[in-house]
Amino acid sequence: MSKKLGALDYHSNGRKGKIEVIATKPCQTAADLSLAYSPGVAEPCLAIQENPDDAYKYTAKGNLVAVVSNGTAVLGLGNLGALAGKPVMEGKGVLFKRFADIDVFDIELNTENPDEIIKACQLLEPTFGGINLEDIKAPECFYIEEELKKTMNIPVFHDDQHGTAIISSAALLNALQLTGKKIEDIRIVVNGAGASANSCAKLAIALGVKPNNMIMCDTKGVIYKGRVEGMNKYKELFAADTTFRTLEEAAKGADVLFGLSAKGAFTPEMIRSMAPNPIIFAMANPDPEITPEEAHAVRGDVIMATGRSDYPNQVNNVLGFPFIFRGALDVRATAINEEMKLAAVHALAKLAQEEVPDSVSKAYGNEKFSFGVNYIIPKPFDPRVLLHVAPAIAQAAMDTGVARQPIEDMSKYIEQLESTQGRSKEIMRTIINKAKSDPKKVVFPEGDNEKILRAAQILVEEGIAQPVLVGDKKKIQQKMDDLNLDLDVPIVDPTESEHTDEYAQELYRRRQRKGLTLSECQRIMRRKSRVQFSTMMVAQGHADTLLGGIDTHYPETIRPALQVLGKQAGLSSVHGLYMMVFKKEVYFLADTTVTIDPTAEELAETAILAAEKVAMLGVEPRIAMLSFSNFGSVDHPQTRKVKRAVELVKERAPNLIVEGEMQADTAVVPELLDGFTFSKLKTPANVLIFPDLNSGNICYKLLRRLGGAEAIGPILMGMNKPVHVLQRGDDVNDVVNMAAIAVVDVQNA
């Protein structure tokens, strides 16, 4: 139930749905308007009338794909209809944009008549550079795609068929290489006869599987020559000359089992009866035909793949369609042909055999990957997939004569693709996966807050952290019941905890000469301050880190933490860092939350701590110490302070890339920075150190509210033990992100 609520919240919070249309040209003035619309728009209209190919020059057509569906085969949910399938089509658009920077309009057609779908797509051809058919049931989907490919002059691709086929075929090639088997010698059984099964079988044959060694089964058993019941012309293509009549019979002695059917379709007995070193791709979603645990319990020589992300070797269509369309659009291909599909297969198979960079391992919690039985296809978040598959598609399109705009320099094209891969949205995924590798106990003082409870559910389900909720146990349990959350986490009630007296004694020991009596400490621990109680949990090792403040003012969380835990030895202060995530860039701003008017020594300390924290998060720090002066252009006590801070940083951390004093635009605009050839900062800074709290706090809030940046923080630096503070108004995603950062902070403490 909680997953259902989380999914509904995800789709309904803020702007409804998952997509929006954003203008790519300015429209702020009357002059802009005259160019965007009348009269200026007449010029590109006339140019396109004269030369239709100019549509690719003057409109978004060349980077625009239609995701077309009638909702008759939505995921594993069946015939939901066009409207109910819309969230899936929007989601497809998100994936196109996220992985290949392709814009999408989702088109839901309220018809089950295949000819009407064909006609609608044909009429849409002037608008789009390509059409992705989605969630249309078989056998109609075969007919629709066939007719559109015959009649349209832009790429048409039914991902349910070909996406799964391409990814699984790449995995098959690598699995065969590991087992030493030749594709022309293997016998393969495909269980399922729908769109994806049909395409998987066709592509396997194109790769070299002998047609007579291909056995396809449906719910009525083996599809064999002469069978009448449940047949159609598409199944007839795979009717085998065989005596096998059941899946169990066909599996005996088979080298490969492809499952595109339903949970539990493969039994342990089938797996036991297969040939040595069997290859089993159980691709039913969400539950495979047989789980890896069940298969490996039967025999140890199995190579497994599923459609699930929580098992090795996930057959995930996102490894295919965004990059296939990227390559096809970039050469203005008239079609996506068989050669292009095979090019994608070989590109993916080859990539999986290459050494996996650390960036990919970091994105998956520092898990190490190398070519072998548990890594036969690349990971979806591997940024190299774009750089391998899209060029392969483009090259195959050129080689087969369907490219209308060939690429002259493939190496430059690959560089262009690489430049589109911003790291902005990847950084939190890297942090989250790093947290997953070794989850820590995060105590939440506001354990009865709805957002905290929803975030705790996510943290547990995704394995990011081990939440500990502090508060009235009955109240928290009632709130979880009201929210329909099935959340099994520790709840610590200060009025009942066996450690309350211990915490009071320890607080008294630490604060007895700073105004607190033992009785006051006991009142604080039992009733007065859940933040103080939670801080003592961290101090006494009963939790690893604290995350609070969603219901309180900032000082109410940080002050008790400073009083109980204190700052690190040798530091003059605690400092605050914000991560500002833009579309393609990430900047780190400090100090934005703690030190009001820092000295030069404190500024230097801020810069060094920020550099350490940024490096911990997987980013190479490039530091600019900001001022209203550029390298001595203004002589003022404030600028001299920043100049002295730069000198101190260079003395204490000579290996850091740090420069200043410098103005903010100089720090981030390459053309301005280039004017200072002596600067150690050769590329724009990503860590900005502000001269005082006024400027830092104002800047990050303006960037968040007016600049469209996602603000993640504050990340506290310099505490004796990791403690982090939420902001009032933070949403569930903010809590999850900060919890992941807190866990990584503990891991690196």
Secondary structure, DSSP 8 states (H G I E B T S, - for coil): -HHHHHHHHHHHSSSSSS-----SS---SHHHHHHHSTTTTHHHHHHHHH-GGGHHHHSGGGGEEEEEE-SSSBTTTB---TTTTHHHHHHHHHHHHHHH--EEEEEE-----HHHHHHHHHHHTTT-SEEEE-S--TTHHHHHHHHHHHH-SS-EEEHHHHHHHHHHHHHHHHHHHHHT--TTT--EEEE--SHHHHHHHHHHHHHT--GGGEEEEETTEE-BTT--TT--HHHHTT-B--S--SHHHHHTT-SEEEE-S-TT-S-HHHHHHS-SS-EEEE--SSS-SS-HHHHHHH-TT-EEEES-TTSSSB--GGGTHHHHHHHHHHTTBS---HHHHHHHHHHHHHHHTS---HHHHHHTTT----SBTTBSS--TT-THHHHHHHHHHHHHHHHTT-BSS--S-HHHHHHHHHHT--STTHHHHHHHHHHHTS--EEEES-TT-HHHHHHHHHHHHTTS-EEEEES-HHHHHHHHHHTT------EE-TTT-TTHHHHHHHHHHHHTTTT--HHHHHHIIIII-HHHHHHHHHHTTSSSEEEE-SSS-HHHHHHHHHHHT-B-TT-S--EEEEEEE-SS-EEEEESSSS-SS--HHHHHHHHHHHHHHHHHTT---EEEEE-SSSTTSS--HHHHHHHHHHHHHHHH-TTSEEEEEE-HHHHH-HHHHTT-TT-S--S--SEEE-SSHHHHHHHHHHHHHTS--EEEEEEEESBSS-EEE--TT--HHHHHHHHHHHHHHHHT-
